[in-house]
Amino acid sequence: MTTADTQSDYIEMYRRRYNYFPQTFRWHGQTFHVQTVERCWTKTSGGLLSRIRTAERLCFRVRAVALPSPADQPPQYSTFDIYQDLLANTWHLERQLGQCNAQRKP
């Protein structure tokens, strides 16, 4: 399980839907288009004894397709946990959960 203390990869966020949800991002030279946001949550700091809790991260579990997909190959879908670091205003990929190929219709 990945924790807040583990390394994550920096990603370039190209577009966001409604200026909030991730839509298109680049990771390791590959562009991905988000098909579905499966889950979103916020990670906060401040601890149990603190009266003030501060949101540090906006987290998203997304299913995305790699672009461009060659015409003779099925699209490659992957599920990712990504987040926006609100303090640094940067985006990161925490982990890739899995990938699959979609079947093309004839």
C-alpha distances in whole Angstrom, upper triangle without the diagonal:
4,6,10,11,10,12,13,16,19,20,24,24,28,28,27,28,30,29,26,24,23,25,25,23,24,21,22,26,25,26,24,25,23,25,23,20,18,17,17,17,17,16,18,19,22,21,22,26,26,28,27,24,23,21,19,17,18,15,16,15,17,19,21,24,25,28,31,31,33,36,36,32,30,28,24,22,18,15,14,12,14,16,19,19,22,23,24,24,22,20,16,14,10,9,12,11,14,18,21,25,27,31,34,37,40
4,7,8,6,9,9,13,15,17,21,21,25,26,25,26,28,27,23,22,20,23,23,21,21,18,20,23,23,23,22,24,22,24,22,19,18,16,16,15,15,13,16,17,20,19,21,25,25,27,25,22,21,19,16,15,16,13,14,13,16,18,20,23,23,27,29,30,33,35,36,32,30,27,24,21,18,15,12,10,12,13,16,16,19,20,20,21,19,16,13,11,7,8,11,11,15,18,22,25,27,31,34,37,40
4,5,6,9,10,14,16,18,21,22,26,26,25,27,28,26,23,22,21,24,25,22,23,20,22,25,25,25,24,25,23,26,24,21,20,17,16,15,14,11,13,14,17,16,18,21,21,24,22,19,18,16,14,13,15,13,15,15,18,21,22,25,26,29,32,32,35,38,39,35,33,30,27,24,21,18,15,12,13,13,15,14,17,18,18,19,18,16,13,13,9,10,14,14,18,22,25,29,31,34,37,40,43
4,6,8,9,13,14,17,20,20,24,25,23,25,26,24,21,21,20,23,24,21,22,20,21,25,25,25,24,25,23,26,24,21,20,18,16,14,12,9,11,11,14,14,17,20,19,21,19,16,15,13,11,10,13,11,14,15,18,21,23,26,26,29,32,33,36,39,40,36,34,31,28,25,22,19,16,12,12,11,13,11,14,14,15,16,15,14,12,12,9,12,15,17,20,23,27,30,32,36,38,41,44
4,7,9,13,15,18,21,22,26,27,26,28,30,27,24,24,23,26,26,23,23,20,21,25,26,26,26,27,26,28,27,24,24,21,20,18,16,13,14,13,16,16,19,21,20,23,21,19,17,16,13,13,16,15,18,19,21,24,25,28,28,31,33,34,37,40,41,38,36,33,30,27,24,21,18,15,15,14,15,13,16,16,16,18,16,16,13,13,11,13,17,18,22,25,29,32,34,38,40,43,46
4,7,10,13,16,19,21,24,26,25,28,29,27,24,23,22,25,24,21,21,18,18,22,23,24,23,25,24,27,25,23,23,21,20,18,17,15,16,16,19,19,22,24,24,27,25,22,20,19,15,14,17,15,17,17,20,22,23,25,25,28,31,31,34,37,38,34,33,30,27,25,21,19,16,13,13,13,15,14,17,17,17,18,16,15,12,11,8,10,14,16,19,22,26,29,31,35,37,41,44
4,7,10,13,16,18,22,24,24,26,28,26,24,22,20,23,22,19,18,15,15,19,20,21,21,23,23,26,25,23,23,21,20,19,18,16,18,18,21,22,25,27,26,29,26,23,21,19,16,15,17,15,17,17,19,21,21,24,23,25,28,29,32,35,36,32,31,28,25,23,20,18,15,13,12,13,14,13,17,17,15,17,14,13,10,9,8,10,13,16,19,21,25,28,30,34,36,39,42
4,7,9,13,15,18,20,20,23,25,23,20,19,17,19,18,15,14,11,12,16,17,17,17,20,19,22,21,19,20,19,18,17,17,15,17,18,22,23,26,28,27,29,27,23,21,18,15,13,14,13,14,14,16,18,18,20,20,22,25,26,29,32,33,30,28,25,22,20,17,15,12,10,9,10,11,11,15,16,14,15,11,10,6,6,5,7,11,14,16,19,22,25,27,31,33,36,39
4,6,10,12,16,18,19,22,24,22,20,19,16,18,16,12,11,8,9,12,13,14,15,17,17,21,21,19,20,20,19,19,19,18,20,21,25,26,29,31,30,32,29,26,23,20,17,15,15,14,15,15,16,17,16,18,17,19,21,23,26,29,30,27,26,23,20,19,16,15,12,11,9,10,12,12,16,17,14,14,11,9,5,5,7,8,11,14,16,18,21,24,26,29,31,34,37
4,7,10,13,15,16,20,22,19,18,17,14,16,14,10,9,8,9,12,13,13,14,17,17,20,21,19,21,20,19,19,18,18,20,21,25,26,30,32,30,31,28,25,22,19,16,14,15,14,15,16,16,18,17,18,17,19,21,23,26,29,31,28,27,24,21,20,17,16,13,12,10,10,10,10,14,15,12,11,8,6,4,6,9,11,13,17,19,20,23,25,27,31,32,35,38
4,6,9,12,13,17,19,17,16,15,11,12,10,7,6,5,8,10,10,10,11,13,14,17,18,17,19,19,18,19,19,19,21,23,27,28,31,34,32,33,30,26,23,20,17,15,14,14,13,15,14,15,14,15,14,15,18,20,23,26,28,25,24,21,19,17,15,15,12,12,9,10,10,11,14,16,13,12,8,6,5,6,10,12,13,16,18,18,21,23,24,28,29,32,34
4,6,9,11,15,17,15,15,14,11,11,9,5,5,7,10,10,10,9,10,12,13,17,18,17,20,20,19,20,20,21,23,25,28,30,33,36,33,34,31,28,24,21,19,16,15,15,15,16,15,17,14,16,14,14,17,19,23,26,28,25,25,21,19,18,17,17,14,14,11,11,11,13,15,16,14,11,8,7,8,10,13,15,16,19,20,20,23,24,25,28,29,32,34
4,6,7,11,14,11,11,10,7,8,6,4,7,9,13,12,12,10,10,10,11,15,16,15,18,18,16,18,18,19,22,24,28,30,32,35,33,33,29,26,23,20,18,15,13,14,13,15,13,15,13,15,14,14,17,19,23,25,28,26,24,21,19,18,16,16,14,14,10,10,9,12,14,16,14,11,9,7,9,11,14,16,16,19,20,20,23,24,24,28,28,31,33
4,7,10,13,11,12,11,9,8,5,5,7,11,14,13,12,9,10,10,11,15,16,16,19,20,19,21,21,23,25,27,31,33,36,38,36,36,32,29,26,23,21,18,17,17,16,17,15,16,14,15,14,13,15,18,21,24,27,25,24,20,19,18,18,18,16,17,14,14,13,16,17,19,17,14,12,10,13,14,18,19,19,22,22,22,23,24,24,27,27,29,32
4,7,9,8,9,9,7,5,5,7,10,14,17,16,15,11,11,9,10,13,14,14,18,18,17,19,20,22,24,27,31,33,35,38,35,35,32,29,25,22,21,18,16,16,14,16,14,15,13,15,15,14,16,19,22,24,27,25,24,20,20,18,18,18,16,17,14,14,13,16,17,19,18,14,13,12,14,15,19,20,20,22,23,22,24,24,24,27,26,28,31
4,6,5,6,5,5,5,7,9,13,15,19,19,17,14,12,10,10,12,13,12,15,15,14,16,17,20,22,25,28,30,33,35,32,32,29,26,23,19,19,16,13,14,12,14,13,14,13,15,17,16,19,21,25,26,29,27,25,21,21,19,18,17,16,16,13,12,11,15,15,18,17,14,13,12,14,15,18,20,20,21,22,22,24,25,24,27,27,29,32
4,5,6,5,6,6,9,12,16,18,22,22,20,16,14,11,10,11,11,11,14,15,14,16,18,21,23,26,29,31,33,36,33,33,30,27,24,20,20,17,14,15,13,15,13,14,14,16,18,18,20,22,25,27,29,27,25,22,22,19,19,18,17,17,15,15,14,17,17,21,20,17,17,15,17,18,20,21,21,22,23,23,24,25,24,27,27,28,31
4,5,7,9,9,13,15,19,22,25,25,23,20,18,15,13,15,14,13,16,16,14,17,17,21,22,26,29,31,33,35,32,31,28,25,23,20,20,18,14,16,14,17,16,18,17,20,22,21,24,26,29,30,33,31,29,25,25,23,22,21,20,19,17,16,15,18,17,20,21,17,18,16,19,20,22,24,24,25,26,26,28,28,27,30,30,31,34
4,7,8,10,12,14,17,20,23,23,22,19,17,15,14,16,16,14,17,17,14,16,16,19,21,24,26,29,31,33,30,29,26,24,21,17,18,15,13,14,14,17,16,18,18,20,22,21,24,26,30,31,34,32,30,26,26,23,23,21,19,18,16,14,12,15,14,17,17,13,14,14,17,18,21,23,23,25,26,26,28,29,28,32,32,33,36
4,7,9,12,13,17,19,23,23,22,19,17,15,13,15,14,11,14,13,11,12,13,16,18,21,24,26,28,30,28,27,24,21,18,15,15,12,9,11,10,14,13,16,16,19,21,21,24,26,30,31,34,31,29,25,24,22,20,19,17,15,13,11,10,13,12,16,16,12,13,12,15,16,18,20,21,22,24,24,26,28,27,30,31,33,36
4,6,10,11,15,17,21,21,19,16,14,12,9,11,10,8,11,11,9,11,13,16,18,22,25,27,29,31,29,29,26,23,20,16,16,13,10,10,8,10,10,12,13,16,18,19,21,23,27,28,30,28,26,22,21,18,17,15,14,13,11,10,10,14,14,18,18,14,14,12,14,14,16,18,18,19,20,21,23,24,23,27,27,29,33
4,6,8,11,13,17,17,15,13,10,9,7,10,10,8,11,12,11,13,14,17,20,23,26,28,30,33,31,31,28,24,22,18,17,13,11,10,8,10,8,11,10,13,14,15,18,20,23,25,28,25,23,19,18,16,14,13,11,11,9,9,9,13,14,18,17,14,12,10,11,12,14,15,15,17,18,18,20,21,21,25,25,28,31
4,7,11,13,17,16,14,11,8,6,5,8,9,9,13,14,14,17,18,21,23,27,30,32,34,37,35,34,31,28,25,22,21,17,14,14,11,12,9,10,9,11,12,12,15,17,20,22,25,22,21,17,16,14,14,13,13,13,12,13,13,17,18,21,20,16,15,12,14,14,17,17,16,18,19,18,19,20,19,23,23,25,28
4,7,10,14,13,11,7,6,5,6,9,11,12,15,17,16,19,20,22,25,28,32,33,36,38,36,37,33,30,27,23,22,19,16,15,13,14,11,11,9,10,10,10,12,15,18,20,23,21,19,15,15,13,13,14,13,14,12,13,14,17,19,21,20,17,14,12,13,13,16,17,16,18,18,17,19,19,19,22,22,25,27
4,7,10,10,8,6,5,7,8,12,13,13,16,17,17,19,20,21,24,26,30,32,34,37,35,36,32,29,26,22,20,17,15,15,13,13,11,12,9,11,10,10,13,15,19,21,24,21,20,16,15,14,13,13,11,13,10,12,12,15,17,20,18,15,12,9,10,10,14,14,14,17,17,17,19,19,20,23,24,27,29
4,7,6,5,4,6,9,11,15,16,16,19,20,20,22,22,23,26,28,32,33,36,39,37,38,34,31,28,25,22,19,18,17,15,16,14,14,11,11,9,10,12,15,18,21,23,20,20,16,15,14,13,14,12,14,12,14,14,16,19,21,18,16,13,10,10,10,14,14,14,17,17,16,19,19,21,24,24,27,30
4,5,5,7,8,11,13,16,17,17,19,20,20,21,22,22,25,27,31,32,35,38,36,37,34,31,28,25,22,19,18,17,15,15,14,14,12,12,10,11,14,16,18,22,23,21,20,17,14,14,12,13,11,13,11,13,14,16,19,21,18,17,13,10,9,8,11,12,11,15,15,15,18,19,21,24,25,28,31
4,6,8,11,14,16,19,21,21,23,23,23,25,25,25,28,30,33,34,37,40,38,40,37,34,31,28,25,22,21,20,19,18,17,17,15,14,12,13,14,16,18,22,23,21,21,18,15,16,14,15,14,15,14,16,17,19,22,23,21,19,16,13,12,11,13,13,13,16,16,16,19,20,22,25,26,29,31
4,7,10,13,16,19,21,22,24,25,25,27,27,28,31,32,36,37,40,43,41,42,39,36,33,30,27,24,23,22,21,20,18,18,15,14,11,11,12,14,16,20,21,19,20,17,15,16,15,17,16,18,16,18,19,21,24,25,22,21,17,15,14,13,17,16,15,19,19,17,19,20,22,25,25,28,30
4,7,10,13,16,18,19,21,23,23,25,26,27,30,32,36,37,40,43,41,42,39,36,33,29,27,24,22,21,19,18,16,15,11,10,7,7,9,11,13,17,18,16,16,13,12,13,12,14,14,16,15,18,19,21,24,26,23,21,18,15,14,13,16,15,14,17,16,14,16,16,18,21,21,24,27
4,7,10,13,16,17,19,21,21,24,25,26,29,31,35,37,39,42,40,41,38,34,31,28,26,22,21,19,17,17,14,13,10,8,6,5,8,10,13,16,19,16,16,13,12,12,12,14,13,16,14,17,17,20,23,25,22,20,17,14,14,13,17,16,14,17,17,15,16,16,17,20,20,23,26
4,6,9,12,13,16,17,18,21,23,24,27,30,34,35,37,40,39,39,36,33,30,26,24,21,19,17,14,14,10,9,6,5,4,6,9,10,14,16,18,16,15,11,10,9,9,11,11,13,12,15,16,20,22,24,23,20,17,14,14,12,15,14,13,15,14,13,14,14,15,18,18,21,24
4,6,9,11,14,16,17,20,22,24,27,30,34,35,38,41,39,39,36,33,30,26,25,21,19,17,14,13,10,9,5,5,7,7,9,11,15,17,19,17,15,11,11,10,10,11,12,14,13,15,17,20,22,25,23,21,18,15,15,14,17,16,15,16,16,14,15,15,15,18,18,20,23
4,6,7,10,12,13,17,19,21,25,28,32,33,35,38,36,36,33,30,27,24,23,19,16,14,11,10,6,6,4,7,9,10,13,14,18,19,21,19,16,13,12,9,9,9,10,12,11,14,15,19,20,24,23,20,18,14,15,13,16,15,13,14,14,13,14,15,15,18,19,21,24
4,7,9,13,14,18,21,23,27,30,34,35,36,39,38,38,35,32,30,26,25,22,18,16,13,11,7,6,5,7,10,12,14,14,18,19,20,18,15,12,12,9,10,10,12,14,14,16,18,22,23,27,26,23,21,18,18,16,18,17,15,15,15,13,14,14,13,16,16,18,22
4,6,9,11,15,18,21,24,28,31,32,33,36,35,35,33,29,27,24,23,19,16,14,10,9,6,5,7,10,13,15,18,17,21,22,24,21,18,15,14,11,11,9,11,12,13,15,17,21,22,26,25,23,21,18,18,16,17,16,15,14,14,14,15,16,14,18,19,21,24
4,6,7,11,14,17,20,24,27,28,29,33,31,31,29,25,24,20,20,16,13,10,7,6,4,7,9,12,15,17,20,20,24,25,27,24,21,18,17,13,12,10,10,10,11,12,14,18,19,23,23,20,19,16,16,14,15,15,14,14,15,15,17,18,18,21,22,24,28
4,7,11,14,17,20,24,27,27,28,32,31,31,29,25,24,20,20,17,14,11,8,5,6,7,11,14,17,20,22,22,26,27,28,25,22,19,17,13,12,9,10,10,12,13,16,19,21,24,25,22,21,18,17,15,15,15,14,12,14,15,16,18,18,21,23,25,28
4,7,11,13,17,20,23,24,25,28,27,27,25,22,20,17,17,14,11,8,6,5,7,10,13,17,20,22,25,25,29,30,31,28,25,22,20,16,14,11,11,9,11,12,14,17,18,21,22,20,19,17,16,15,14,14,14,13,15,17,19,21,21,25,27,28,32
4,7,10,13,17,20,21,22,25,24,24,22,18,17,13,14,11,7,5,4,6,9,12,15,19,21,23,26,27,31,32,34,31,28,24,22,19,17,13,12,9,10,9,11,14,15,18,19,17,17,14,14,14,14,15,16,15,18,19,22,24,24,28,29,31,35
4,7,10,14,17,17,18,22,20,20,18,15,14,10,11,8,6,5,7,9,12,16,18,22,24,26,29,30,34,36,37,34,31,28,26,22,19,16,14,11,11,9,11,13,13,16,18,17,17,15,15,15,14,15,17,17,20,22,25,27,28,31,33,35,39
4,6,10,13,14,16,19,17,17,15,11,10,7,8,6,5,6,9,12,15,18,21,24,26,28,31,32,36,38,40,36,34,30,28,25,22,18,16,12,12,9,10,10,10,13,15,15,15,14,14,15,14,16,19,19,22,25,27,30,31,34,36,38,42
4,7,10,11,13,16,15,16,14,10,9,6,6,5,7,7,11,13,17,20,22,26,27,30,33,34,37,40,41,38,35,32,29,26,23,20,17,13,12,10,10,10,10,12,14,14,15,14,14,15,13,16,19,19,23,25,29,31,32,36,38,40,44
4,7,8,11,13,11,12,10,6,5,4,5,7,9,11,14,17,20,24,26,29,31,33,36,37,41,43,45,41,39,36,33,30,27,23,20,17,16,13,12,11,10,11,14,15,16,16,16,18,16,19,22,23,26,29,32,35,36,40,42,44,48
4,6,9,11,9,11,9,6,5,6,7,9,12,14,18,20,24,27,29,32,33,36,38,40,44,46,47,44,42,38,36,33,29,26,23,19,18,15,15,12,12,11,15,16,17,18,18,20,18,21,24,25,29,32,35,38,39,43,45,47,51
4,7,8,5,8,6,5,6,9,10,13,16,18,21,24,27,31,33,36,37,39,42,44,47,50,51,48,46,42,39,36,33,30,27,23,22,19,18,16,15,14,17,19,21,22,22,23,22,25,28,29,32,35,39,42,43,46,48,51,54
4,6,5,9,9,7,10,12,13,15,18,19,22,24,28,31,33,37,38,41,44,45,48,51,52,48,46,43,40,37,33,30,27,23,23,20,20,18,18,17,20,22,23,24,23,24,22,25,28,28,32,35,39,42,43,47,49,51,55
4,6,8,10,9,12,14,16,18,20,21,24,26,29,33,35,39,40,43,46,47,50,53,54,50,48,45,42,39,35,32,29,25,25,23,23,21,21,21,24,25,26,27,26,27,25,27,30,30,34,37,40,43,44,48,50,53,56
4,7,9,10,13,16,17,20,22,24,27,29,33,36,39,42,44,46,49,50,54,56,57,54,51,48,45,42,39,35,32,29,28,26,25,23,22,22,25,27,28,29,29,30,28,30,34,33,37,40,44,47,48,52,54,56,60
4,5,7,10,13,15,18,20,22,26,28,32,35,37,41,42,44,47,49,52,55,56,53,50,47,44,41,38,34,31,28,27,24,23,21,20,19,22,24,26,27,27,29,27,30,33,33,37,40,43,46,47,51,53,55,59
4,7,10,13,16,19,21,23,26,29,32,36,38,41,43,45,48,49,53,55,57,54,51,48,45,42,39,35,33,29,28,25,24,22,20,19,23,24,27,28,28,30,28,31,34,35,38,41,44,47,48,51,53,55,59
4,6,10,12,16,18,20,24,27,30,33,35,39,40,42,45,46,50,52,54,51,49,45,43,39,36,33,30,26,25,22,20,18,16,16,20,21,23,24,25,27,26,29,32,33,36,39,42,45,46,49,51,53,57
4,7,9,12,14,16,20,23,26,30,31,35,36,38,41,43,46,49,50,47,45,41,39,36,33,29,26,23,21,18,17,15,14,14,17,18,20,21,22,24,22,25,28,29,33,35,38,41,42,45,47,49,53
4,6,9,12,14,18,21,24,28,29,33,34,36,38,40,44,46,48,45,43,39,37,34,31,28,24,21,19,16,14,12,10,10,14,15,17,18,19,21,20,23,27,27,31,33,37,39,40,44,45,48,51
4,6,8,11,14,18,20,24,25,29,30,32,35,36,40,42,44,41,39,35,33,30,27,24,21,17,16,12,11,9,7,9,12,12,14,15,16,18,17,20,23,24,28,30,33,36,36,40,41,44,47
4,7,10,13,17,19,23,24,27,28,30,33,35,38,41,42,39,37,34,31,28,25,22,19,16,13,10,8,6,5,6,9,10,11,12,13,15,14,18,21,22,26,28,31,34,35,39,40,43,46
4,6,10,13,15,19,20,24,25,27,29,31,35,37,39,36,34,30,28,25,22,19,15,12,10,6,5,5,6,8,10,9,10,9,10,12,12,15,18,19,22,25,28,30,31,35,37,39,43
4,7,11,13,16,18,21,23,24,27,29,33,35,37,34,31,28,25,22,20,17,14,11,9,5,5,7,7,11,12,10,11,9,10,12,12,15,17,18,21,23,26,28,29,32,34,36,40
4,7,10,13,15,19,20,23,25,27,30,33,34,31,28,25,23,19,16,13,10,7,6,4,7,9,10,14,14,13,12,10,10,10,9,12,14,14,17,19,22,25,26,29,31,34,37
4,6,10,12,15,17,20,23,24,27,29,31,28,25,22,19,16,13,10,8,6,5,6,9,12,13,17,17,15,14,11,10,10,10,11,12,12,15,17,19,22,22,26,27,30,33
4,7,10,14,16,19,21,22,25,27,28,25,22,19,17,13,10,7,6,4,6,9,12,15,17,20,20,18,17,13,12,10,10,10,10,9,12,13,16,18,19,23,25,27,31
4,6,10,13,15,18,18,22,24,25,22,19,16,14,10,8,6,5,6,8,10,13,17,19,22,22,19,17,14,13,11,12,11,10,10,11,12,14,16,16,20,21,24,27
4,7,10,13,16,15,19,20,22,18,15,12,10,7,6,4,6,9,11,14,17,20,22,25,25,22,20,16,15,13,14,12,10,10,9,9,10,12,12,16,18,20,24
4,7,9,12,12,16,18,19,16,14,10,8,6,5,6,8,11,11,14,17,20,22,26,24,22,19,16,15,13,15,13,11,11,11,9,11,11,12,15,16,19,22
4,6,9,8,12,14,15,12,10,6,6,4,6,9,11,14,15,18,20,23,25,28,27,24,22,18,17,15,17,16,13,14,12,9,10,9,10,13,14,17,20
4,6,6,10,13,14,12,10,7,6,7,8,11,12,15,15,19,20,23,26,29,27,24,21,18,17,15,17,16,13,15,13,10,11,11,12,15,15,18,21
3,5,9,11,14,12,11,8,9,10,12,15,15,18,18,21,22,25,27,30,28,25,22,19,19,17,20,19,17,18,17,14,14,13,14,16,15,18,20
4,6,9,12,10,11,9,10,12,14,17,18,21,21,23,25,28,30,32,30,27,25,22,22,20,23,22,19,21,19,16,16,14,14,16,15,18,19
4,6,8,7,7,6,7,10,13,16,18,22,22,25,27,30,32,35,32,30,27,24,23,21,24,22,19,20,18,14,13,11,11,13,11,14,16
4,6,5,8,8,10,13,16,20,22,25,25,29,30,33,36,38,36,33,30,27,27,24,27,25,22,23,20,17,15,12,13,13,11,14,15
4,6,8,9,12,15,18,22,24,28,28,31,33,36,38,41,39,36,33,30,30,27,30,28,25,25,23,19,17,13,13,12,10,12,12
4,7,9,12,16,19,22,25,29,29,33,35,38,40,43,41,38,35,32,31,29,31,28,25,25,22,18,16,12,12,11,9,11,11
4,6,9,12,15,19,21,25,26,30,32,35,37,40,38,36,33,29,28,25,27,25,21,22,18,15,12,9,9,9,8,11,12
4,6,9,13,16,19,23,24,28,30,33,36,38,37,34,31,28,27,24,26,23,19,19,16,12,10,6,6,6,6,9,11
4,6,10,13,16,20,21,24,26,29,32,35,33,31,28,24,23,21,23,20,17,17,14,10,9,6,6,8,8,11,14
4,7,10,13,17,18,22,24,27,30,33,31,29,26,22,21,18,19,17,13,14,11,7,6,5,7,10,11,15,17
4,7,10,14,15,19,21,25,27,30,29,27,24,20,19,16,17,14,11,11,8,5,5,6,7,11,13,16,19
4,6,10,12,16,19,22,25,27,26,24,21,18,16,12,13,11,7,7,6,4,6,9,11,14,16,20,23
4,7,10,13,17,20,22,25,24,23,20,16,14,11,11,9,6,5,5,6,9,12,13,17,19,22,26
4,6,10,13,16,19,21,21,19,16,13,10,7,8,6,4,6,8,9,12,15,17,20,22,26,29
4,7,11,13,16,19,18,17,15,11,9,6,5,5,6,7,10,13,16,19,20,24,26,29,32
4,7,10,13,15,15,13,11,7,6,4,5,7,9,11,13,15,18,21,22,26,27,30,34
4,6,9,12,12,10,8,6,5,7,7,10,12,14,17,19,22,24,26,29,31,34,37
4,6,9,9,7,6,4,6,9,10,14,16,18,21,22,25,27,28,32,33,36,39
4,6,6,5,5,6,8,11,11,15,18,20,23,25,28,30,32,35,37,39,43
4,6,5,7,9,11,14,15,18,21,23,26,28,31,33,34,38,39,41,45
4,6,8,11,13,16,17,20,23,25,29,30,34,36,37,41,42,45,48
4,5,9,11,15,16,19,22,25,28,29,33,35,36,40,40,43,46
4,7,10,14,15,19,21,24,26,28,31,33,33,37,38,40,43
4,7,11,13,16,18,21,23,25,28,30,31,34,35,38,41
4,7,10,13,15,17,20,21,24,26,27,31,32,35,38
4,6,9,11,14,17,18,22,24,26,29,31,34,37
4,6,8,11,13,15,18,21,23,26,28,31,34
4,7,10,13,15,19,22,24,28,30,33,36
4,6,9,12,16,19,21,25,27,30,33
4,6,8,12,15,17,21,23,27,30
4,7,11,14,16,20,23,26,29
4,7,11,13,17,19,23,26
4,7,10,13,16,19,22
4,7,10,13,16,19
4,7,9,13,15
4,6,10,13
4,6,9
4,6
4
